[in-house]
Amino acid sequence: MPMAITGGLQTAARHLAAFLLPENGEALVAHVRIVDKYSIVPATTYLGSAFTETIKNPLLQYQQANLLVSATVTKVFDAPEGWEPFSYVFDCTGDITFDRASEIQKDQTAKLAYSLGLEAARRKVAAYVRLTHPFYETEKKPVDEKEDVKPLGTRGVWWHEAMRMLGGIPNLNLAVVRASSTYGPHSITGTITPRLTMGRVYQHLNEEMKYLWSGDLRINTVHMDDVVGALWAVAEWIRPIGRAKANELAGETIKFYPPEKASLLEGLEGHLPKGHDPTVPFFNLTDDSDSTQETLGKAIAELFGIKFGFYGFIANTKVKIDFDHMVEEINAKHVEAWTEVCMKSDPPIISPVVQGYVDGYMLAKANVAYKGDKIKDVAGYTLKRPKLDVQALREIVVAFRGEGNWPNYQDTV
C-alpha cells in the first residue's frame, strides 16, 4: 500500500517518513513518496541526521518538484512501475512563514492544496489527510473543533481558506488535523525550538530569561511523534468509512473569513463564498500538558539552570505601542549572543541551522489553546508523548548537538 507525502520537508514529512519506515521494525507501508521543492542532494534545507538515514531506505522515493505547476501535481499521483496506486496522501503543503504577503500565501497555500485535492479525488485516493497549524486567535480557554475561531493574520486566513477549498471538493476522502505548537528532535519550525535557543542565549549571557505578557498565556504543545501518529490514525480511520460517514462522525462547518482585499478571491477556483460553508472531518491535536508560558519557561529555565520571569507593565506597554521595533531590539540581542556562542563552539558553527532569530508570531500575545478529546474519542488515537517535560526538551538539544548544530561551548545540558 503506497503512500504519498506532499510538502512538509521542513515540518512533518521527515518525521512521518521515519514513522512509516522505521529503522528498526517492520514498515507500515509498501512504499513512500515525498514530493517537495527542496533538493536533498545537495541539501537546500535542513534534513536532520535521522532523515538522512531514512532516505537510504529503498522503500522511500524523494522527488524534488515544484508543486505549483499543474503538470507536476498530476505526476505526483503517477505511481512508478511495479507500485500500486497511492492509497493515502498526507498533505503537509503550505507556506508557514509568519509575514508572507497575501498573494504568495494564496498561491503557495490555498491554490496548491486545492490542486492536490482535485487530483486526489480524481484518483479516488482512499484517505487524504491534511496537516494544518495553530494559526488562529484562540483565547485563554481551550477551544474544541466546533467553535468558530478567527484565523490569525494573513497566514491564518489562507491556511483556513485552504481547508475550506479542500472541503468543497466532491468525493475527496478528506480529514484535517490541526496541531498545537509542535516540538521534538530535529524539528526547527514552530515556537518551541526558538524558545530553547533563547534559554541557551540567556545562559550564555548569565541573565534572567524574561517573556512578554503573562504566565497564563497558553502555548499548548504536541510532540512530533504524536503528529505523525495521529496523521496515520486518522488515515486509517477514514479509509474504511469514506467521507460521508466521516462527516457524520466528525464533520464541522468551516466558516468563511475574508482576506484583507476582496479582489484576492476574484477568479479563485475552488473558493466557496460566505454561506456556502463546507463540512470537514476536523480534529484538534494537542497533548495533555496544557502548557503555558509559565510552565514552558520554567522547564526551559530548569534545563539551562537559569532564572526565569516576565517583563513588567512598562515593557509590555512599549510592545503594544511599537511591536515591530521591540521585535527588532529583542532579536538584535539574541542573534548577537547566539552567533557568539556558536562561534565559540568546538568546532565553530559557522552557519547555524538553528537560528537565534525569533519571528513576530512567537513574541505576539497569541494563545494556542485547544481541546484534544475528539481525536481520542472518535479516531481512537492514544498519545505517545502526553506530557512536555524537561527531559523532552533535553532530547531536542541532544539531537541538535549530536549533529553539530547546537553549541557545545560551556554546555551543561
C-alpha positions as CSV (number, residue, x, y, z in Angstrom):
1,M,0.0,0.0,0.0
2,P,2.0,3.1,-1.2
3,M,1.7,6.5,0.4
4,A,2.5,10.0,-0.8
5,I,3.6,12.9,1.3
6,T,3.3,16.3,-0.3
7,G,5.3,19.2,1.0
8,G,6.3,19.5,4.7
9,L,10.0,18.7,4.5
10,Q,10.6,21.5,7.0
11,T,7.7,20.4,9.2
12,A,6.3,16.9,9.4
13,A,7.3,15.0,6.2
14,R,10.7,13.8,7.6
15,H,9.2,12.5,10.8
16,L,6.2,10.9,9.0
17,A,8.5,9.0,6.7
18,A,10.6,7.7,9.6
19,F,7.4,6.6,11.3
20,L,6.1,4.8,8.2
21,L,9.5,3.2,7.5
22,P,11.1,2.7,10.9
23,E,14.8,1.9,11.0
24,N,14.3,-0.9,13.5
25,G,10.9,-2.5,12.8
26,E,8.5,-3.5,10.1
27,A,7.4,-1.0,7.6
28,L,3.8,0.1,7.8
29,V,3.5,0.7,4.1
30,A,4.8,-0.8,0.8
31,H,6.4,2.4,-0.5
32,V,6.6,6.1,0.4
33,R,7.0,9.0,-2.0
34,I,7.8,12.5,-0.7
35,V,7.5,15.5,-3.0
36,D,8.7,18.9,-2.1
37,K,10.6,21.9,-3.7
38,Y,13.9,21.3,-1.8
39,S,16.9,19.4,-3.0
40,I,18.2,16.7,-0.7
41,V,21.5,16.0,-2.6
42,P,22.9,18.6,-2.1
43,A,20.6,19.6,0.7
44,T,19.0,23.0,0.3
45,T,17.1,22.8,3.6
46,Y,17.7,21.2,7.0
47,L,17.2,17.4,6.9
48,G,18.4,16.2,10.2
49,S,20.6,13.1,10.9
50,A,17.5,10.9,11.4
51,F,16.1,11.6,8.0
52,T,19.5,11.1,6.3
53,E,19.2,7.5,7.4
54,T,15.5,7.2,6.4
55,I,16.2,8.3,2.8
56,K,18.6,5.3,2.5
57,N,15.6,3.0,2.7
58,P,14.8,1.6,-0.7
59,L,11.1,1.9,0.0
60,L,11.4,5.7,0.1
61,Q,11.4,7.8,-3.0
62,Y,12.1,11.5,-2.8
63,Q,11.1,13.8,-5.7
64,Q,12.2,17.4,-5.9
65,A,9.4,19.2,-7.8
66,N,7.5,22.5,-8.0
67,L,4.0,21.6,-6.9
68,L,2.7,25.0,-8.1
69,V,3.0,23.6,-11.6
70,S,-0.2,21.7,-12.6
71,A,1.7,19.1,-14.7
72,T,3.8,18.3,-11.7
73,V,0.7,17.7,-9.5
74,T,-0.5,15.1,-11.9
75,K,2.8,13.3,-11.9
76,V,2.8,13.2,-8.1
77,F,0.0,10.6,-8.3
78,D,1.5,8.5,-11.1
79,A,2.9,5.5,-9.3
80,P,6.2,4.1,-10.6
81,E,6.2,0.8,-12.5
82,G,5.5,-2.0,-10.1
83,W,3.8,0.1,-7.5
84,E,0.1,0.0,-6.8
85,P,-1.8,3.4,-6.9
86,F,-1.4,5.6,-3.9
87,S,-3.9,4.8,-1.2
88,Y,-3.1,7.5,1.3
89,V,-1.9,11.1,0.7
90,F,-0.6,13.2,3.6
91,D,-0.9,16.9,2.6
92,C,1.8,18.8,4.5
93,T,2.0,21.7,2.0
94,G,1.5,25.4,2.7
95,D,3.7,28.4,3.5
96,I,4.4,28.6,7.2
97,T,6.3,31.9,7.0
98,F,4.8,34.4,9.5
99,D,4.9,37.6,7.4
100,R,4.4,36.3,3.9
101,A,2.3,38.5,1.6
102,S,-1.3,37.6,0.9
103,E,-0.7,37.0,-2.8
104,I,2.1,34.5,-2.0
105,Q,0.1,32.7,0.7
106,K,-2.9,32.5,-1.7
107,D,-0.7,30.7,-4.3
108,Q,1.5,28.6,-2.1
109,T,-1.1,27.5,0.5
110,A,-4.7,27.7,-0.7
111,K,-4.3,27.2,-4.5
112,L,-1.7,24.5,-4.0
113,A,-3.8,22.5,-1.6
114,Y,-6.8,22.7,-3.9
115,S,-4.9,21.4,-6.9
116,L,-3.6,18.5,-5.0
117,G,-7.1,17.7,-3.6
118,L,-8.7,17.8,-7.0
119,E,-6.2,15.3,-8.3
120,A,-6.5,13.1,-5.3
121,A,-10.3,13.0,-5.7
122,R,-9.9,12.2,-9.4
123,R,-7.6,9.3,-8.5
124,K,-10.0,8.1,-5.8
125,V,-7.4,8.2,-3.0
126,A,-8.8,6.3,0.0
127,A,-7.6,8.8,2.6
128,Y,-6.4,12.4,2.1
129,V,-5.2,13.8,5.4
130,R,-4.1,17.4,5.7
131,L,-2.0,18.8,8.5
132,T,-2.7,22.4,9.5
133,H,-1.2,24.5,12.2
134,P,-2.4,26.7,15.2
135,F,-2.8,29.9,13.1
136,Y,-5.9,31.0,15.0
137,E,-6.9,33.7,17.5
138,T,-7.8,31.4,20.4
139,E,-8.4,32.9,23.8
140,K,-7.2,31.6,27.2
141,K,-9.9,29.0,27.4
142,P,-9.1,25.9,25.2
143,V,-11.5,25.6,22.2
144,D,-12.9,22.5,20.5
145,E,-13.4,21.9,16.8
146,K,-16.9,23.2,16.8
147,E,-16.0,26.7,18.0
148,D,-15.7,29.3,15.3
149,V,-12.3,30.7,15.8
150,K,-10.9,33.6,13.7
151,P,-7.8,32.9,11.7
152,L,-4.7,34.8,12.9
153,G,-3.3,37.2,10.4
154,T,-2.7,36.7,6.7
155,R,-1.1,33.3,7.1
156,G,-4.1,32.1,9.1
157,V,-6.7,33.3,6.6
158,W,-5.1,31.4,3.7
159,W,-4.5,28.2,5.7
160,H,-8.1,28.4,6.7
161,E,-9.2,29.0,3.2
162,A,-7.2,26.0,2.0
163,M,-9.2,23.8,4.4
164,R,-12.5,25.3,3.1
165,M,-11.5,24.8,-0.6
166,L,-10.5,21.2,0.0
167,G,-13.7,20.7,1.9
168,G,-15.7,21.7,-1.2
169,I,-14.2,19.1,-3.4
170,P,-16.7,16.3,-4.2
171,N,-15.6,12.8,-3.4
172,L,-12.4,13.8,-1.7
173,N,-11.9,11.5,1.3
174,L,-10.6,14.4,3.4
175,A,-9.8,14.8,7.0
176,V,-7.9,17.6,8.6
177,V,-5.7,17.6,11.7
178,R,-5.0,20.9,13.4
179,A,-1.8,20.5,15.6
180,S,-0.8,22.7,18.5
181,S,2.7,24.0,18.8
182,T,4.9,21.2,17.6
183,Y,8.2,20.1,19.1
184,G,10.7,17.2,19.1
185,P,14.2,16.2,18.0
186,H,15.2,17.6,14.5
187,S,12.2,20.0,14.5
188,I,13.3,23.5,13.6
189,T,9.9,25.1,12.9
190,G,7.3,26.1,15.5
191,T,7.8,28.1,18.6
192,I,9.5,25.6,21.0
193,T,12.9,25.3,19.4
194,P,13.3,29.1,19.2
195,R,12.5,29.3,22.9
196,L,15.2,26.8,23.6
197,T,17.7,28.9,21.8
198,M,16.5,31.8,23.9
199,G,17.3,29.8,27.0
200,R,20.8,29.0,25.8
201,V,21.3,32.7,25.0
202,Y,20.4,33.8,28.5
203,Q,22.5,31.0,30.0
204,H,25.5,32.4,27.9
205,L,24.7,36.0,29.0
206,N,24.2,34.9,32.6
207,E,21.0,36.8,32.7
208,E,17.4,36.1,33.6
209,M,15.3,34.9,30.7
210,K,12.1,37.1,30.6
211,Y,9.0,36.6,28.5
212,L,6.5,39.2,27.4
213,W,2.9,39.2,28.6
214,S,1.9,36.8,31.3
215,G,2.4,33.3,32.6
216,D,-1.1,32.2,31.8
217,L,-0.8,32.7,28.1
218,R,-1.4,29.3,26.7
219,I,1.2,27.6,24.4
220,N,-0.4,24.2,24.0
221,T,2.0,21.7,22.6
222,V,2.3,18.3,20.8
223,H,5.3,16.1,20.2
224,M,6.2,15.3,16.6
225,D,5.8,11.6,17.5
226,D,2.1,12.3,18.1
227,V,1.7,14.5,15.0
228,V,2.8,11.6,12.7
229,G,1.0,9.0,14.8
230,A,-2.2,11.0,14.6
231,L,-2.0,11.6,10.9
232,W,-1.7,7.8,10.4
233,A,-4.5,7.1,12.8
234,V,-6.9,9.5,11.0
235,A,-6.0,8.0,7.6
236,E,-6.7,4.5,9.0
237,W,-10.0,5.8,10.5
238,I,-11.4,7.4,7.3
239,R,-10.2,4.8,4.8
240,P,-12.9,2.2,5.5
241,I,-15.8,4.6,6.1
242,G,-15.3,7.3,3.4
243,R,-16.1,11.0,3.5
244,A,-19.8,10.9,4.0
245,K,-19.6,8.8,7.1
246,A,-16.6,10.7,8.3
247,N,-18.6,14.0,8.0
248,E,-21.4,12.4,10.0
249,L,-19.0,11.3,12.8
250,A,-16.5,14.2,12.9
251,G,-17.7,16.8,10.4
252,E,-17.5,20.5,11.4
253,T,-18.7,23.6,9.5
254,I,-15.8,25.6,8.3
255,K,-16.9,29.2,8.0
256,F,-15.6,31.9,5.7
257,Y,-13.1,34.6,6.8
258,P,-12.2,37.1,4.1
259,P,-8.6,38.2,3.2
260,E,-7.7,41.9,3.6
261,K,-8.6,42.5,-0.1
262,A,-11.8,41.0,-1.6
263,S,-10.1,41.2,-5.0
264,L,-7.8,38.3,-4.0
265,L,-10.8,36.0,-4.2
266,E,-11.8,37.0,-7.7
267,G,-11.5,34.1,-10.1
268,L,-10.1,31.8,-7.4
269,E,-11.0,28.3,-8.4
270,G,-12.5,26.3,-5.6
271,H,-13.3,29.3,-3.3
272,L,-16.7,28.9,-1.5
273,P,-18.4,32.2,-0.7
274,K,-19.8,33.0,2.6
275,G,-22.9,31.0,3.3
276,H,-21.6,28.0,1.3
277,D,-19.5,26.6,4.0
278,P,-18.2,23.0,3.7
279,T,-18.4,20.3,6.3
280,V,-15.0,18.8,7.0
281,P,-13.9,15.9,9.3
282,F,-11.7,18.0,11.6
283,F,-9.6,17.1,14.6
284,N,-7.5,19.1,17.1
285,L,-4.3,17.5,18.2
286,T,-2.7,18.6,21.5
287,D,-1.0,16.8,24.4
288,D,-2.2,16.7,28.0
289,S,0.3,19.3,29.3
290,D,-2.0,22.3,28.7
291,S,1.3,24.2,28.5
292,T,1.5,27.9,29.3
293,Q,4.3,30.5,29.0
294,E,5.0,29.9,32.7
295,T,5.2,26.1,32.6
296,L,7.2,26.1,29.4
297,G,9.5,28.9,30.6
298,K,10.2,27.2,33.9
299,A,11.0,23.9,32.1
300,I,13.5,25.7,29.8
301,A,15.0,27.6,32.8
302,E,15.5,24.3,34.7
303,L,17.1,22.7,31.6
304,F,19.7,25.5,31.4
305,G,20.0,26.4,35.1
306,I,18.9,30.0,34.6
307,K,16.4,32.4,36.2
308,F,13.0,33.0,34.6
309,G,10.4,35.7,34.8
310,F,8.3,38.2,32.9
311,Y,8.7,41.7,31.8
312,G,6.6,44.3,33.6
313,F,3.9,46.8,32.7
314,I,6.3,49.3,31.0
315,A,7.9,46.8,28.6
316,N,4.5,45.2,27.7
317,T,3.1,48.7,27.0
318,K,6.1,49.5,24.8
319,V,5.4,46.4,22.8
320,K,1.8,47.4,22.2
321,I,2.9,50.9,21.0
322,D,5.6,49.7,18.7
323,F,5.7,46.0,18.3
324,D,8.0,45.8,15.3
325,H,10.6,47.9,17.0
326,M,10.5,45.8,20.1
327,V,10.9,42.6,18.0
328,E,14.0,44.2,16.3
329,E,15.5,45.1,19.7
330,I,15.0,41.6,21.1
331,N,16.4,39.9,18.0
332,A,19.4,42.1,17.9
333,K,20.4,41.0,21.4
334,H,19.5,37.3,20.8
335,V,21.2,36.9,17.4
336,E,24.4,38.6,18.5
337,A,24.7,36.3,21.6
338,W,23.7,33.2,19.7
339,T,26.3,33.9,17.0
340,E,28.9,34.4,19.7
341,V,28.2,31.1,21.5
342,C,28.0,29.2,18.1
343,M,31.4,30.6,17.1
344,K,32.9,29.6,20.5
345,S,31.7,26.0,19.9
346,D,34.3,23.4,19.1
347,P,34.3,23.2,16.1
348,P,32.7,26.6,15.4
349,I,29.2,26.6,14.0
350,I,29.6,28.9,11.0
351,S,26.2,28.8,9.5
352,P,23.8,27.7,12.3
353,V,20.8,25.7,11.2
354,V,19.1,26.5,14.5
355,Q,18.6,30.3,14.5
356,G,18.7,32.8,17.3
357,Y,16.2,34.9,15.5
358,V,12.5,34.7,16.6
359,D,9.7,36.0,14.4
360,G,6.9,38.3,15.5
361,Y,4.4,35.5,15.9
362,M,6.4,33.9,18.7
363,L,6.6,37.2,20.5
364,A,3.0,38.2,20.0
365,K,0.2,37.9,22.5
366,A,-1.2,34.8,20.9
367,N,-2.8,31.9,22.8
368,V,-2.6,28.4,21.4
369,A,-5.3,26.7,23.4
370,Y,-7.1,23.5,22.1
371,K,-9.2,20.7,23.5
372,G,-7.9,17.3,22.3
373,D,-10.6,14.9,23.3
374,K,-12.2,14.4,19.9
375,I,-9.4,12.7,18.1
376,K,-9.1,10.3,21.0
377,D,-12.8,9.5,21.2
378,V,-13.7,9.4,17.5
379,A,-10.5,8.3,15.7
380,G,-9.3,6.2,18.7
381,Y,-5.9,7.9,18.9
382,T,-3.7,7.4,22.0
383,L,-1.0,10.0,22.7
384,K,2.5,8.6,22.7
385,R,4.0,11.7,24.4
386,P,1.2,13.1,26.6
387,K,3.4,15.5,28.6
388,L,6.1,18.0,27.7
389,D,8.8,18.0,30.4
390,V,12.4,18.9,30.8
391,Q,13.6,15.5,29.5
392,A,11.7,16.0,26.3
393,L,13.3,19.4,25.8
394,R,16.7,17.9,26.6
395,E,16.2,15.3,23.8
396,I,15.9,18.2,21.3
397,V,19.1,19.8,22.4
398,V,21.0,16.5,22.5
399,A,19.8,15.7,18.9
400,F,20.9,19.0,17.5
401,R,24.2,18.8,19.4
402,G,24.9,15.3,18.1
403,E,24.7,16.7,14.5
404,G,27.0,19.7,15.3
405,N,24.0,22.1,15.1
406,W,24.0,23.1,18.8
407,P,26.9,24.9,20.5
408,N,28.9,22.7,22.9
409,Y,30.7,25.7,24.4
410,Q,30.3,25.6,28.2
411,D,27.5,23.2,27.6
412,T,25.6,21.9,30.7
413,V,22.7,20.0,29.1
